[in-house]
Amino acid sequence: MPTTLRPKFLTPDDGLRLQSGPGRDLVFKVTGDDTGGAFDYFVVEVAPHGGPPLHVHHTQEETIHVLSGRFQVRVGDEDTVLEKGGFAFMPSGIPHAFLNLTDSDAEIVIVYTPGGGHKFYEELGPLTRNGTPDRAEVAACFERHGMTLLGPPLSAGGN
């Protein structure tokens, strides 16, 4: 039986709010559940000097569109700095990470295709939100959701 997709309208503050580690809140405007698995669209509130660890998606493509702030973005061997309005496409199979370079909170929009990434964050948030997470538990969570944790987050002027 084919899935019938439904229109969705949200106010600026609406959406599925999830957490991903200290200082990284995510607001999913649509998830793979809403789009028949096609894509996820979410806003990430990134803390000053925050960002995810170096990782790779095995089946999902990812994009970043900077709404505010300034970000270092690494995709494979390439590094760039994106300002407001900047955009990056991160193909599956290529390691990547990003870092908020500012002393203020910043925002980006992320799109995953195919969708379903919210299920990863529903599991990851409780593992990473308080204190120092167990790296083996976090790595296992990545693996369960088609990703591999490869290294630490980026640091300004560093790794």
N, C-alpha and C positions, 0 to 999 in steps of 0.2 A: 504494500500500500504506500503510495508516494506521500512524502511529508509536505504539508501545506505550511509555507512560511507566512508569518503574520507581521504586518508593519509594527514598528516600535518607535515611540516618541518619548523623550526624556527631558526633564528640566536639567539645567547645568549641573546640579549636584546629585542627580539620580544615577543609579547604576549599581551593579554588584560590587561592593567594596570589599577587597581582600587585602591581606598584608603579605609582604615579602621581605622579611628581615627588618632590622631596625631602620626606621626612616624611609621606608619605601612602601607607600600605600598605592594600591591599584584600584581604579574604578573602571570595571568592564561595562561599556555601553551596550555591546552585544557579545555573546559568547557563541561557541560552536553549537550550543543547544538552540540558540535563536536563529542561526543561519544555516541549519541543516548540515552542520559540520564544515561549511565553506571557510569561515574565518572568525577570528576574534578581533575586536577593536577595543582598546583600553587606554586610559590616561594613567601615567605613572607619575606620582609625586615623589621626586628624588631629593633626599636630604643633601645638605652641603657636603661635598667631597664623597658622595655615596655612589654606588653602582653595583651591579651584579658581579659575581666571580666569572672568570674566564670559563666558557662552556661552549658546547656545540649541540645543535639540534640535528637529529638524524633524519627527520622527516618534515619538519616545519620550516617554512621560509619566514623571515621576520623583517619588518621595517621599523625605523625610528623616524619620527618627525618632531623636531624641537619646537615646543610652544614658548618656553622661556628658559633662560639660563644659557650656559655654554658647556659643551660636552666634548671630552676626548672619546673617540670611538675607534676601536680596533676590530678589524675584520681580517682574519688571516694574518698576513704580514704587513697589512696596510693600516696606518694610523692617520686620523684626521681630526680636526676640531670643527664642531658644528655649532653655529650660533642660532638664534631665533630664526625659524623658517627653514633651517638646514634639514637634510634628509639623508638617510642611509638605508640601503637594501643589504640584508645579510642572508645569503643563500644557505640552505641546509647543507650540512657537511663541512662548513667552514667555521673554525673557532672564532668567538667574538666576545666582546665586553664593552661597557661604556662607563664613563665617570663624569659626574657633575663637577666641573672645575671651579664653581663659584662658592662663595661663603653664604649663599642663600639657597632656600628651597628652589627647585626648578621642576619644570614639567615637560614630559614628552608624550606623544601618542605612539603606541605600538600596535602593529597589526601582525597577527600570526595567521598563516594559512598552511594547512587546514586548521580549523578551529579546534577548541577543546583545551586550550592552555589554562583556562581557569581552574580545571581539575588539579593541575600541578600546583598552582598557588594555594588552593584550598588545603592541600597536604603540606606544602612547604612552610606556609606562614606559621603554624604552631611550632614547627621545629626550629625556626630561626628568630622568632620575635623577641624572646627574652634571653639575655645572657649570651654565652658562647655556645653555638650549636655544635653538636657532635658531627664532625666532618663525614664519618662513615654513614651516618643516618641521612645526611643531606645528599651525599653522593648516590646512595641507594634510591632516594626519592627522584633525583634527576633521571637515573636509569629506568625507573618504573614508568617514566613519562617520555621516553624516547630521546633523552639527552644524556650527555656525559659532562660531569664537572671536571675541568682540566687544571684549574689553578686559582690563585687568589684574585680578588678584585684588582683593577688597575689602580695605580697611585700616580699623582701628578708628577710628571718628570721622571717617573720610575718605570716599573715593569710595564 
